[in-house]
Amino acid sequence: METTRRPRRPALKRAPRWTLLAVAFSSVATGLVLPHTLLIAAGLLLAGCVALP
């Protein structure tokens, strides 16, 4: 009796997500050190987009 195997989903690489999260938090930190509201907003937006599944 043959069993059919379903193909496994490829493992998702988490490295790009962590890299983008680091870039987002560094831009937020830079925006806080240099009082630049647009940089803070862009960093928070990027962090929110990266956190979504």
Contact map, one row per residue, 1 for C-alpha under 8 A:
11100000000000000000000000000000000000000000000000000
11110000000000000000000000000000000000000000000000000
11111000000000000000000000000000000000000000000000000
01111100000000000000000000000000000000000000000000000
00111110000000000000000000000000000000000000000000000
00011111000000000000000000000000000000000000000000000
00001111100000000000000000000000000000000000000000000
00000111110000000000000000000000000000000000000000000
00000011111000000000000000000000000000000000000000000
00000001111100000000000000000000000000000000000000000
00000000111110000000000000000000000000000000000000000
00000000011111000000000000000000000000000000000000000
00000000001111110000000000000000000000000000000000000
00000000000111111100000000000000000000000000000000000
00000000000011111110000000000000000000000000000000000
00000000000011111111000000000000000000000000000000000
00000000000001111111100000000000000000000000000001000
00000000000001111111110000000000000000000000000000000
00000000000000111111111000000000000000000000000000000
00000000000000011111111100000000000000000000011001000
00000000000000001111111110000000000000000000011001000
00000000000000000111111111000000000000000000000000000
00000000000000000011111111100000000000000010000000000
00000000000000000001111111110000000000000111011000000
00000000000000000000111111111000000000000011001000000
00000000000000000000011111111100000000000010000000000
00000000000000000000001111111110000000110110000000000
00000000000000000000000111111111000000111111000000000
00000000000000000000000011111111100000010000000000000
00000000000000000000000001111111110000110000000000000
00000000000000000000000000111111111111110000000000000
00000000000000000000000000011111111100010000000000000
00000000000000000000000000001111111000000000000000000
00000000000000000000000000000111111100000000000000000
00000000000000000000000000000011111110000000000000000
00000000000000000000000000000011011111110000000000000
00000000000000000000000000000010001111111000000000000
00000000000000000000000000000010000111111100000000000
00000000000000000000000000110110000111111110000000000
00000000000000000000000000111111000111111111000000000
00000000000000000000000000010000000011111111100000000
00000000000000000000000100110000000001111111110000000
00000000000000000000001111110000000000111111111000000
00000000000000000000000110010000000000011111111100000
00000000000000000000000000000000000000001111111110000
00000000000000000001100100000000000000000111111111000
00000000000000000001100110000000000000000011111111100
00000000000000000000000000000000000000000001111111110
00000000000000000000000000000000000000000000111111110
00000000000000001001100000000000000000000000011111111
00000000000000000000000000000000000000000000001111111
00000000000000000000000000000000000000000000000111111
00000000000000000000000000000000000000000000000001111
